[in-house]
Structure formats: structure tokens, C-alpha cells
Amino acid sequence: MISQVSPEAAIPGGELRIRGKGFAKDSRPRVMLGEQSAPIVVGSDSLVIARVPDLASGELTITSGKNTSPAWFCDIGISLAEGLHPVSSPAVDSFGQIFTTFSGTRGQRSPVSVYRIDPAEGARPFLSDIMNATALAFDSNGILYISSRNDGTVYEASPRGEMSIYVEGMGVATGLAFDQNENLYVGDRSGTIFKISRDRQIYVFATVEPSIAAYHLAFGPEGYLYVTGPTTSSYDCVHRISREGEVEVFYRGLGRPQGLAFDILGNLYVAASHAGRRGVVRLTPDREASLFVSGPGIVGLAFTPTGAMIVSTTNSIYRLEVGIPPQILPLKP
């Protein structure tokens, strides 16, 4: 009998910890996710750790001998696109279309820089000619902004794919985020967070510790800017920056924290590892951490208008029907 599954959401390659009793009463347990057999990493009478296989569905059962447990439902990610190279969170427009990058290695020029993904039609090329496209963010008018860590340029693109340079000279430009007044914030991974007004005036908003990879930015419901940037430490933190540019540590204890997003209740979700388990970590407003999605190689996430979570790994995009509404910040024109 299953009493608990932790976490209750995962993508292929993630691990589910299943607790209960009688798992090995008659024979070695067998775990099924839909019609797929899940490899067992650890197995005992009261604890089974199973790895999520490809093409798994959410109905989890354990069979021991002739006994099969009642089904336990888990949210298992559905692959939307593969063969990509995101290094940050995807972006979702108001119609639920998903945008992600093929970023490539430093100085690599790829045929397609940004893909648009329709859940029914898959991934299609959207933008080209951006070397090392990194972060994505939408403004309230549906204009997509893209940072290039290669040359420090931030581009803007209309829904029809008409692209132009928005601002240049942003260092190793990585993370992007808009505040409530539609000022754009750009993270230069060498240690600077820039603020760019709507008339394109550039200010140094804050300075933080340099990152070995990239900064990832998101605004919380109280108007503070949250920043992650993995370092060589295995005990990294999420920084929080006030409207005045004052930097503090919001939470410390994550491994390689990357993309992040808020839900409507003010919970923060971070692509990171926690207590040795990799995936998406949920941080409550009281700074309590727990693994929300299990899975390898996750670099970012975003919420759709219907409350699904879109997860980006180093080569794929997954959709999880977790039913959590996104945090929608009112943007002023």
C-alpha cells in the first residue's frame, strides 16, 4: 500500500521516493508508471526509489508477488521538443505559446537562435542570427526580448519575428526581467545588474557575486528582484534586491541554482538541487524549501496562463500539468 510519493511531479530521469508498506512482502517489487516499468534504485518493504522512464504516464503502481497497489497519480512531464540547447528559462506569451533557445557553446553560430513551440505542432524556428541567445522575457505588449551573452546585446522581436537591437554593451548579458513599470533588468554575469528605462536610459541597479555560468532574474509579488547565479560553491543562494538596489540573501543551501519563477501565492520555484536531489525546488514565502519536480539537467521553468509548468533541460522542453496559476504582475504601459 502506497502512503506517500515524493515529489509528486517529475520528468524522465527523475527519481520518485515511494513510501508505504508491504512492497517486498512476497517478492522484489515492480514499479509501473502507466505501461512503462520504472527501474528501481532502492527497494525495501517500506521505501522504494524508482527512476522515471521515457514515455511514462502518471499512474504509479507497485506490484509484489500477486498483489498490486491502488494507482497513485503523479505529474509526469510530457516532452514538447527535443534537440534544443536552452541555458535558461523558457518564455510563455499570453496565448500559451512557448519560446526557447538554441544557445550553443561560446561563439557558436547556430542556424536557429529562438524556437516557438506550439503544443499541438511542436517546435518551429522563430529567430536566427543571434549568437549565444541566452535569456528571454516578454513585455506587456507581447514583444520578446532576448539577451546574447556573446556580445552583450539585448534584442527585441515582434510576434511576427521582426527583430532589432534594443540595447548594447551589457557585458556578458544573461538574465532578463521586467518590473511593474516595464523597466528592463539585465544580468551581466561578471557582477552587475543593469536597469534600463523605457526610454533606454541605462543604470547600474546592483552588484552581486560573479557567476561561472549566468544570472537568472525574476520579480516577486512584493516588487523585489530575485537573482540566482551558480558559482563553484555547492551551497549557493538566491539573492533578493530591493527597489533601492539593496542586496540580501533570501535563501542559502541550493546546488547550482538557475532559472526561477513565482506562482500566484508567492512561492518561488528554482531549478536547482536540494539535499542532494536535483530538479525544481519550491521556496515558500517563509523560506521553507522542498523538491517540487524531480529531474536531471533542468535549467529553467515558466508557467502557462492555464497553470501548467514548462520545464527546460539542457536539450528538451517538458510540460507538467501541475495546476498552479502563474504569478501575473500588473505591467503599466
N, C-alpha and C positions, 0 to 999 in steps of 0.2 A: 504494500500500500504506500503510495507517494504522499508525503505530508508537505513537502516544500521543494521548489526548484529555484535555484539562484544562479544568475539573474534569470528573469523570465523572457528575456529577449537576447537574440544572438544572430550572428551571420555565420556562414560556413567557415569552419576552422576554429570557431569559438568553443568554449567549454561550459557545460551546464553541470552544476552541482545538485544532485538529486538526493534528497533525504527522505527517510521513511523506515519501513521495517519489512523483513521477510524477503529482501532482494536476492539473497543467496541461500534460501532455506533448502531448496531441493537440488539446485544445480547452479552453475555460473549464470548470472543474469544476462539477459539480452535486452538492449535498449533500441527502440524503434522511434524514429521521427517520421510520421506518415508511413510511407512504404520503404524508407531507407533505414538500413541498420547503422547505428551510431557507434563508432569504435569506443571501447571503454578504456579510460586512462587509469582509473582507480575503481576497484569494486569490492564491496563488503556487504554485510547483511543490512546495514543501515545507511550507507553512503555509497553512491556511485557518481563518478565524474565521467561524463561522456562528451566526446568531441562531435560537433555538428557537421554532418557530411554535406556534400553538394546535393542540390535538388531536394533537400529536406523540407517537410511541412511542419506545421505547429502542433500536431497531435502526438504527444510523447507517451509511450507505454513501456513498462518493464515486464519482461517475461522470465519467470524462473520455474523450470520444470513445466508443469501443466497449468500453472497459474499466471494470469496476465492482469496487470493492474488496470483500473479505470484510466481513461485517457486524461492527461493533464495538458492544457493548452499553453503553448509558448509562442511568442512572436519571433518568427524566423525570417530573416531578411530575404527579399526576392531580388535577384540580380536584374538590374536595368540596363547595364552596359559594362563591357569589359574592354581591355586593350587600351586603357587610358593611362594618364600619369598625373593625377591630382597631387598637389603638395599642401592643400589647404581645404577649407570647407567649400561645398558647392553653394550655389545661389539659386533661389527659387523665386520666380516672379509671381505676380498676383493671379495668374492663370494656372499656376501649378507646374509650369514648365521648369525644368532643371537645367542649370548651366554648370559646366565643369571644364577643367583644363587638361591639355596635354602639355605639361610644363617642361619636361625634358631635363637633361643634365645641364650644368652651367655652359652657356654658349651654344647649346644645341638648337638648331633651327628645324622645327617640325612642320609638316605640311598644314596641319590644323592646330590652332592655338586654343580655341574655345569651342566646345561642343554644346549643342542644345539637345536635351533629352526629353522626348515625349514618351510617357509610359506605354502608350499603345504602339508607337512607331520606332522606338529605340533612339540611338544617338545619331545626330546629323551634324556636319560641320557648320559652325556659325561664324567664326572669325579666324583669319590667318594673319601672318606677318607680325605676330608679337612674340619676340624671343623670350623664353622662360616666363610665360604667363603664370602668375602666382595666385593672388587673391582676387575675389570677385565680390561686388556689392552693388545693390540697386538703390537708386534714389526714388523719391515718391512719384516721379514722372515715368518710371519704367526704364530709365536709362541705366545701362550696365557699365560699371567701372571696373577696370582690370589693371592690376599692377604688374610691372615687369621688374623682376629682381636683377635682370641683366644690365639694364641701363638707367634704372631709377625713374622710368616714365610711368605715368598713370594715364590710361586711355579711357575714352568714353565711347559707347556704342549704342545706337538706337535699336529698337526692336526689330528693325529691318536689316540690321548688320552694318549700318553706315558708321564708320569708325573715324575718330580723330584724337589728337593728343589733348588731354585735359591739363596736365601739368608735368613739368620735367624737373630733374635734379633732386629726387627723393632718396638718394643713396642706394642702398640695397633694398628697394621697395618691396615690402611683403604684405602685411595685413592691411585691410581696409574696413572702415565702418563709418556710418553717418550718425550724427546726433540728432536731437529733436528739431534743431534749426537748420538741418541739412548742411552743416559744416562737415567736410570730409576729413577723416583722420587716417594717416598713413604711417605704418610702422617701418622705420629703417632699422634693419636688424643689427646694425652696428651700435644702436643705443638710443635712438631718437624717435619720438612720436611727433609727427608734424600735424598741425591743424590747418586746413585750407578752407577759407571762407567761400561763400557762393560767388564772390567777385574775384576769386582766385588769389587772394592775399595769403601768403604762407607765413605761419608762425611755428616756433618750437613750443609745443604744448607740454612735453615732459621728457625726461630722460630715464631710462631703465637699464638694467644689466644687458650687455650684448648677448645675442643668441647665436648658437652654432648653426641654426637652420633658418628659422623665420619667426616673425611675430604674427600672432593671431589676435584679432580685436573683436569685441562685441560690447554693445551698450546694454547696461542693466536697466530695470524699470525705474530706478531712482535717478537715472541720468549719469551714473558713473561709468567710466570706460574700464573694461576688464581686458587684461592682456596676458597672454601666455607666450613663452618663448623658450624652447628647450635649451638647456645648457649641458655641460658634461656631468652635472650632478644627477643622481638618481632620486633626489628628494627636492624636486623643483616646486615652484609655487605659481599661483595665479595672483597677479597684481591687480589692484583696483586704484583708479586715478580719479580724483575729484574734479569738479568743473574748473577748479582753480589750478589744476595740474599737480596736486599733491599726491604722491605715490605711497601706497601702503600694501602690505601683504594681506590678501583676502584669505588665502588657504595655502598651506605648505604641506607637501607629502605626496606629490604626484610624480610619476615617472614619465618623462618626455611628453609633457602636455602640449597639445597642438590646437586644432580648431575647437571653437566653443559657440554655444548658442543658449538663449534663455527660453523658458516656457512662460505661459501666462501667469503662473503662480510665483514667479521669481526664482525658480530653481535653475541653476546653471549646469549645463551639460558640457563636458570636456572630453575630447579624445585623448586618452592617457591611460596609464596603468596605475592601479591602486592595490596595495597589499599583494603585489606580485601577479595581479590579474589584469590583462590588457583588454581595452575596449572603450566604452563611453562611460565616464564616471559622472554621477549626479551629485551636485553640491547644493544642499538646501540653503535658504536664507540664514539659517542658524549654523551654517558651515559644517554640516554633517555629510560625510562622503559615503557613497555606496556604488558598486558597479551596477550600471543600468543595462548595458549591452555588452556582451562578450564577443570578442573577435580580434583577429590579428591584423596588423597593418593599417588600422584606422587613423586617418589624418584629419578628418573634419566631419561636420554634420550640419544639417539645417532642417527646419520644419516647413511643411507644406501648409497651405491655407486650410486643409482639412484635418491637420493634426498628425499626419504621418511624419516619421523621421527619415530623412535621406542621409545616408552614411557614405562617405567616400573613403576608400582604401587607396593604397599606392597604385592600384591598376583597375579598380572597379567602382561602380556605384550601386548601392543597395537601397531598397525601400522597406521600412518596417512600419507596420500598421499599429503603432503604439497608442494612438488615440489621444495624444497630448496636444492641445492647441498651441500655436506659436505665440511668442511674446511679440505683440504688434505695438510698436512705439509710434505715437502720432507725429507725423512729419509735417512741418509747416513749409509752404511754398515760399 
